[in-house]
C-alpha cells in the first residue's frame, strides 16, 4: 500500500526529469503499480482510512511522485457537475487543447509539495488526452475545466514540470490572459 512515506518531495530530482515511455503492453508490475496509485487516491479520500494511515487527500498521482520515472498517472475525483473520473493511465498525451485558459481560484496543491504556494496556475480550459488504460485499451478523453486541470497537473509531472512553474513570479494572482476562474478544492 502506498502511503505518504512513498511519495517523493519537491527536492527530489526525479520530479524535474522527463519520465520514460512505458513499453506496451505494460508489464504485470507496471499494472500493479498503477492500481496501487489509484488505491492511494481512493484511500486518501476516505476520511477513516486517510486518518488511520496519515494520508493527505489527493485527486491525482504521477509515477515520478513515487520515485518511478515512467509515464503513468492515476486520477480519482468528481468534477463540478458530479461526474466521476477514475483512471490509471499509461503514456497519457495531450493531443489537442483550447486557446482559452482556466485556473482554480484556490490555486493548486501537490502531494509532493509540503508547503502552500499561493497563486493562479493557468491551464488550458479544454484538452483531449490519448492514453492506454490498465487493461490495455486505448482511450481518448475530452476534458474541460476542473477535469482538464487535474489531468494537465499530472501530465506535467511526466514532463518534469511542477505546478508552481506556471505561476506568474511578479504577480502570482494576476488573472491569466484569455481565461476563466474555476472554484473547486485544490488538487
Phi, psi and omega per residue, in radians:
X1 nan 2.288 3.102
X2 -1.347 2.307 3.044
X3 -2.233 -3.132 -3.102
X4 -1.039 -0.497 -3.136
X5 -1.172 -0.357 3.125
X6 -1.486 -0.228 -3.058
X7 -1.576 2.119 -3.119
X8 -1.304 2.579 -3.098
X9 -1.694 2.974 -2.969
X10 -1.052 -0.246 3.118
X11 -1.503 -0.034 -3.122
X12 -1.440 2.181 -3.086
X13 -1.048 -0.396 -3.127
X14 -1.063 -0.491 -3.121
X15 -1.255 -0.203 -3.091
X16 -1.959 0.228 3.125
X17 -1.913 2.678 3.048
X18 -1.354 2.185 -3.110
X19 -1.286 2.699 -3.104
X20 -1.442 2.523 3.039
X21 -1.046 2.582 3.076
X22 -1.643 2.255 3.071
X23 -1.205 2.342 3.133
X24 -1.790 2.537 -0.065
X25 -1.190 2.627 -3.136
X26 -1.132 2.613 3.126
X27 -1.274 2.867 3.113
X28 -1.034 -0.741 -3.131
X29 -1.101 -0.723 3.120
X30 -1.119 -0.725 3.118
X31 -1.116 -0.723 3.116
X32 -1.089 -0.755 3.128
X33 -1.047 -0.770 3.138
X34 -1.097 -0.719 3.095
X35 -1.117 -0.686 3.100
X36 -1.133 -0.674 3.108
X37 -1.090 -0.745 3.120
X38 -1.145 -0.703 3.118
X39 -1.085 -0.704 3.097
X40 -0.976 -0.852 -3.089
X41 -1.065 -0.775 3.122
X42 -1.092 -0.815 3.128
X43 -1.077 -0.677 -3.078
X44 -1.182 -0.360 3.141
X45 -1.679 -0.033 3.083
X46 -1.729 1.937 -3.016
X47 -0.920 -0.773 -3.090
X48 -1.137 -0.832 -3.124
X49 -1.180 -0.760 -3.125
X50 -1.043 -0.736 -3.128
X51 -1.184 -0.765 -3.115
X52 -1.065 -0.718 -3.065
X53 -1.813 0.061 3.125
X54 1.132 0.742 -3.110
X55 -1.596 2.315 3.004
X56 -1.404 2.367 -3.136
X57 -1.144 2.415 3.114
X58 -2.491 2.710 3.094
X59 -1.938 -0.196 3.135
X60 -2.646 2.673 3.120
X61 -2.623 2.306 3.121
X62 -1.918 2.577 -3.102
X63 -0.907 -0.703 3.110
X64 -1.006 -0.463 -3.140
X65 -1.226 -0.261 3.038
X66 -1.955 0.405 3.026
X67 1.407 0.332 -3.091
X68 -2.064 1.992 -3.096
X69 -1.459 1.225 3.117
X70 -2.344 2.610 -3.093
X71 -1.433 1.331 3.117
X72 -2.402 2.399 3.067
X73 -2.360 2.714 3.002
X74 -2.214 2.453 3.054
X75 -2.361 2.511 3.105
X76 -2.674 1.856 -3.089
X77 -2.903 2.957 2.999
X78 -1.979 2.442 3.074
X79 -1.451 -3.083 -3.072
X80 -1.147 -0.357 3.112
X81 -1.600 0.072 3.120
X82 1.472 0.141 3.116
X83 -1.340 2.292 -3.109
X84 -1.534 2.341 3.039
X85 -2.109 2.166 3.113
X86 -2.571 1.796 -3.040
X87 -2.442 2.547 2.869
X88 -1.979 2.054 -3.010
X89 -2.121 2.474 3.124
X90 -1.955 2.347 3.135
X91 0.884 0.829 3.116
X92 -1.176 2.492 -3.095
X93 -2.504 2.341 3.064
X94 -1.427 2.031 -3.087
X95 -1.719 -0.334 3.023
X96 -2.756 2.756 3.132
X97 -2.672 2.791 3.113
X98 -1.324 2.879 2.998
X99 -1.385 -0.675 -3.121
X100 -1.131 2.516 3.122
X101 -1.889 2.929 3.048
X102 -2.519 2.803 3.080
X103 -2.641 2.654 3.098
X104 -1.443 2.269 -3.131
X105 -1.123 -0.433 -3.141
X106 -1.524 -0.057 -3.014
X107 1.358 -3.038 3.133
X108 -2.077 2.727 3.052
X109 -2.208 3.078 -3.090
X110 -2.720 2.424 3.128
X111 -1.098 -0.392 3.136
X112 -1.545 -0.050 -3.103
X113 -2.075 2.026 -3.065
X114 -1.574 0.088 -3.132
X115 -2.119 2.782 3.107
X116 -1.466 2.225 3.103
X117 -2.107 1.708 -3.085
X118 -1.243 2.588 3.071
X119 2.451 2.781 3.116
X120 -1.523 2.408 3.138
X121 -1.933 1.814 -3.130
X122 -1.223 2.318 3.120
X123 -2.355 2.839 3.019
X124 -1.195 2.436 -3.125
X125 -1.352 -0.422 3.090
X126 -2.380 2.382 3.084
X127 -2.446 2.747 2.967
X128 -2.064 2.226 -3.110
X129 -2.028 2.333 2.989
X130 -1.914 2.432 -3.122
X131 -2.820 3.053 3.034
X132 -2.006 2.337 -3.141
X133 -1.524 3.142 -3.073
X134 -1.024 -0.580 -3.126
X135 -1.428 -0.053 3.127
X136 1.620 0.118 3.114
X137 -1.419 2.443 3.048
X138 -1.416 2.333 -3.136
X139 -2.107 2.632 2.985
X140 -2.301 1.999 -3.082
X141 -1.968 2.240 3.028
X142 -1.740 2.098 -3.019
X143 -2.184 2.597 3.079
X144 -2.429 2.767 3.064
X145 0.855 -2.120 -3.016
X146 -1.005 -0.790 -3.133
X147 -1.066 -0.742 3.132
X148 -1.085 -0.686 -3.130
X149 -1.135 -0.803 -3.141
X150 -1.033 -0.831 -3.126
X151 -1.096 -0.724 3.135
X152 -1.124 -0.672 3.116
X153 -1.045 -0.811 -3.106
X154 -1.228 -0.720 3.131
X155 -1.144 -0.591 3.044
X156 -0.967 -0.727 3.129
X157 -0.993 -0.571 -3.124
X158 -1.286 -0.293 -3.124
X159 -1.884 0.222 3.106
X160 1.267 0.423 -3.107
X161 -1.959 2.303 3.101
X162 -1.748 2.702 -3.083
X163 -1.016 -0.623 -3.081
X164 -1.242 -0.246 3.059
X165 -1.133 -0.395 -3.106
X166 -1.554 -0.248 -3.065
X167 -1.288 2.379 3.103
X168 -1.102 2.026 -3.048
X169 -1.168 -0.647 -3.118
X170 -1.294 -0.675 -3.070
X171 -2.493 1.518 -3.054
X172 -0.978 -0.464 -3.107
X173 -1.842 0.363 3.038
X174 -1.164 2.336 3.108
X175 -1.247 2.101 3.136
X176 -1.043 2.489 3.138
X177 -1.015 2.526 3.056
X178 0.901 0.883 -3.075
X179 -2.388 2.883 3.015
X180 -2.317 2.585 -3.105
X181 -1.404 2.615 3.076
X182 -2.272 2.180 3.113
X183 -1.648 2.167 -3.119
X184 -2.965 2.756 3.061
X185 -1.081 2.658 -3.085
X186 -1.299 2.835 -3.098
X187 -1.246 nan nan
